[in-house]
Every structure is written in structure tokens, then in C-alpha cells.
Amino acid sequence: MKQTLILFMQDEPGVLNRISSLVRRRNFNIESIVAGRTEKKGITRMTLVVNEPDMTKQKTIINNIKRLVEIYDVVDATGQDCHIREHALVKISIGDQDKKEIDKLVSSGNCKILDSDKNAMILELSGNESTVEGTIKTLERYNILELLRSGKMAMISGNKDKHKPKLIKSSPYWEG
């Protein structure tokens, strides 16, 4: 079972390495890892998706991550009302006839043209995993020159206190 964790951490060098090393040492398979700045200066937000069916091990990984000095909080988004999105950039080889077909795809709303010339086009895709995957499958009929996927980003719906991160050093003994 995929477990989606949202981590809040200090924005400093080496934190990502410590988290990925910890997960690797515990023999968890990282399916996706995305990190970026937040609205709070000095705090980075990471979405970490791991594939672990054992519920006990899922709690263990949260406890282990919380023990890292740089971590403020870990929110388990697994099973929550959550929006999980992925982004991709795709460069395809095109001809004149292909542009009309691509315009139809763009009008569907889950992609847009970033760059285009007579030989190639760069598209930006956005949506849930199946939407991005389906659009890439559609684009396979063209010659895909380059493909870059962001990984999954997660945000829990609503404004409930239990899902708000505690941006103070969290307890390393999470009971979840």
C-alpha cells in the first residue's frame, strides 16, 4: 500500500539526504519524493510517497523521520481527503499535421504548450497520476524526445486543525 507523507523541515543543506538515507536503511521503497519552499521562510515542504503494506512499518517510518533534528512535523495524508498531483514536461517531434491534433489535446485542459517550432513542441502536463499517465500514452504516437516528471505533490483538503502542521520541533514518539 502506498503511504503519502507530508514533511515540514528546516530549509538547509543535507536534510533531503538524511531523509532518503533513513528511508533506504529501513528498506522502504521510495516511489516519489518532491520538495519545495513553503509560505513560511526557512521551511521546506516535502511529499514523500513510499510503498509499504505493513501498518506497523508505516508508523515506524513516521517515528524515525520525526526523530531527525531538522523535522518540524510529519502529516500522514494516506487515506485522507487529499489532492495528489503530478506535473510533467514532454518534448515531442511533430509535423504540420500534428499541430492540429495537439491543439485538440490542449483544449482538453490537462496540458498546455510551452514551446513550439516546426519540428518540436514542449508540453506541460498536470493532474493526478492517471491523467498524466494517459496523456503521455496519447503522446507516444509522436516521437517523444524528452520526458520529465515531477513526482507526486499532496495537499489535504479543508482547514482542519488535525491536518495543520505544527511548525515547532515535533515529538519523536508519534502515536498516530
ABEGO torsion letter per residue (X at the ends): XBBBBBBBBBBBBGAAAAAAAAAAAAGBBBABBBBBBBABBGBBBBBBBBBBABAAAAAAAAAAAAABAABABBBBABGBBBBBBBBBBBBBBBBAAAAAAAAAAAAAGABBBABBBAABBBBBBBEBAAAAAAAAAAAAABBBABBBBAEBBBBBBEABAAABBBABBBBABBAX
